[in-house]
Amino acid sequence: MLKAFTEKAIADERVKALAGKVSVAIDPEFAGILDESPARVTVTLADGRTVERMRYYASGTPQVPLSREQVQEKFFSCAERALDRSTATKLFAFLNRLQEQPSLSGLWSLTSRA
């Protein structure tokens, strides 16, 4: 979510406390793989146990495409930073019928309000 990258979110003391517990390193197993961007996350719990998950492909890639609902949620999350909900809804509908549009004039009128 884009809201996680705002000044307000970054200044949150809870976020700072959690960030202090996070370290990042290149996984030697994946160091030479650039196209797929695999990742491994290991969480060490307070009692010492670890939980590990690995994703070879990121969400939103051709191998792991987003669902229609996820695309819509992501679109509105981004659009709300520049457009009111009504305009964003019209823009989303326009873009979903882009191949049917006789011209892009409708696109320009929607985005020029931003």
C-alpha positions in Angstrom: 0.0 0.0 0.0 1.2 3.4 -0.8 0.0 4.8 2.5 2.9 2.8 4.1 5.4 5.2 2.4 3.9 8.5 3.6 5.8 10.7 6.0 3.2 10.1 8.6 3.6 6.3 8.4 7.3 6.5 8.4 7.3 8.7 11.5 5.0 6.3 13.4 6.9 5.0 16.5 5.5 1.5 16.1 6.8 1.4 12.5 10.2 2.6 13.7 10.3 0.0 16.5 9.4 -2.8 14.0 12.0 -1.5 11.4 14.7 -1.8 14.1 14.0 -5.5 14.3 14.4 -6.0 10.5 17.6 -6.9 8.6 17.9 -7.5 4.9 20.5 -9.6 3.2 21.0 -11.1 -0.2 20.2 -14.8 -0.1 23.2 -16.6 -1.6 20.9 -19.1 -3.3 19.2 -16.4 -5.3 22.1 -13.9 -5.7 22.6 -14.6 -9.4 18.9 -14.7 -10.4 17.7 -11.3 -11.5 14.7 -12.0 -13.9 12.4 -13.7 -11.4 13.4 -11.9 -8.2 12.8 -14.7 -5.7 12.7 -13.9 -2.1 12.9 -15.7 1.2 11.5 -14.1 4.5 12.5 -15.6 7.8 10.9 -14.4 11.0 12.4 -15.2 14.3 9.8 -15.2 17.1 10.4 -14.0 20.7 10.6 -17.7 21.8 13.4 -18.4 19.3 11.3 -20.3 16.8 11.6 -19.3 13.1 9.0 -19.2 10.4 10.1 -19.1 6.8 8.4 -18.4 3.5 9.8 -18.3 0.0 8.3 -16.8 -3.1 10.0 -17.4 -6.4 7.8 -15.0 -8.3 6.3 -11.7 -7.0 2.6 -11.0 -7.0 1.6 -9.2 -10.2 4.1 -11.0 -12.4 2.9 -13.0 -15.4 3.6 -16.2 -13.3 1.5 -14.9 -10.4 -1.0 -12.4 -11.9 -3.2 -10.2 -9.7 -6.9 -11.0 -9.6 -9.3 -8.5 -11.1 -10.2 -7.4 -7.5 -6.5 -6.9 -6.7 -5.9 -4.8 -9.8 -9.0 -2.7 -8.9 -7.8 -2.3 -5.3 -4.3 -1.3 -6.4 -5.7 1.1 -9.0 -7.9 2.9 -6.5 -5.1 3.0 -3.9 -2.9 4.8 -6.4 -5.6 7.0 -8.0 -6.9 8.3 -4.6 -3.7 10.3 -4.4 -4.7 12.4 -7.4 -8.4 12.0 -8.2 -11.7 12.1 -6.4 -13.5 8.7 -6.2 -16.0 9.6 -8.8 -13.4 10.5 -11.4 -11.2 7.5 -10.5 -14.3 5.2 -11.0 -14.9 6.7 -14.4 -11.3 6.4 -15.3 -11.1 2.8 -14.2 -14.2 2.0 -16.3 -12.7 3.8 -19.3 -9.4 1.9 -19.0 -11.2 -1.4 -18.8 -12.8 -0.7 -22.1 -9.8 0.9 -23.7 -9.8 -1.4 -26.8 -13.4 -0.4 -27.5 -12.8 3.4 -27.3 -13.0 5.3 -30.6 -10.6 7.9 -29.3 -8.6 8.8 -26.2 -10.4 12.1 -25.7 -12.4 10.7 -22.8 -9.1 9.7 -21.1 -7.7 13.2 -21.5 -10.8 14.8 -20.0 -10.7 12.5 -17.0 -7.0 12.9 -16.3 -6.8 16.6 -16.9 -8.8 17.2 -13.7 -6.0 15.7 -11.6 
